[in-house]
Amino acid sequence: MTEVTNQDNANINATNQGADTSKEEVKTFTQEDFDAQLSKTLRERDAEREKRMQQQLKKEREEWERQSKLSEEQRAEEQRKQMESELSEKERNLALRENRADARELLIERGIDSTLVDFVVDVDADKTKENVNQLEKAYAQAVKAGVDKALAGTTPKDTTVMRDDTPKYSGTTVI
């Protein structure tokens, strides 16, 4: 019995030694180490921010220089084009918002989950309605396929057996 105990102790010691070598050393930082790392990170972020600001300033300066070389008519034309593009973007966003609301109503009326609205909405109202119709057809087909799959199977067989000792009805009554 002592031999088994010594062997068990040897196994436990070997396991503990293996566990000790697998542990990673925990590195501790002094306040100075922490402050130095923090300062380094802050300097890097400041440098990146400064670089982005310089690039933005350079772009703005180049644009100002380019516009200063233009005539009044050319500047007015550029401003008009910019305003037209902003207006068309706003009109597009408004049309999308209106069509999204209309498509949501159509989906609800047709019994389709309204969270699918983003899949059917388009800038063109007719295209949105067409997309809703296509989704409705696909949705109906998917539901039908799911129902058919759930109901698929074989017809149950009649497993009742008539025994021969049961009296047969002959049509006459016995009194």
Secondary structure by P-SEA (a helix, b strand, c coil): caaaaaaaaaaaaaaaaaaaaaccbbbbbcaaaaaaaaaaaaaaaaaaaaaaaaaaaaaaaaaaaaaaaccaaaaaaaaaaaaaaaaaaaaaaaaaaaaaaaaaaaaaaaccccccccccccccaaaaaaaaaaaaaaaaaaaaaaaaaaaccccccccbbbbcccccccccccc
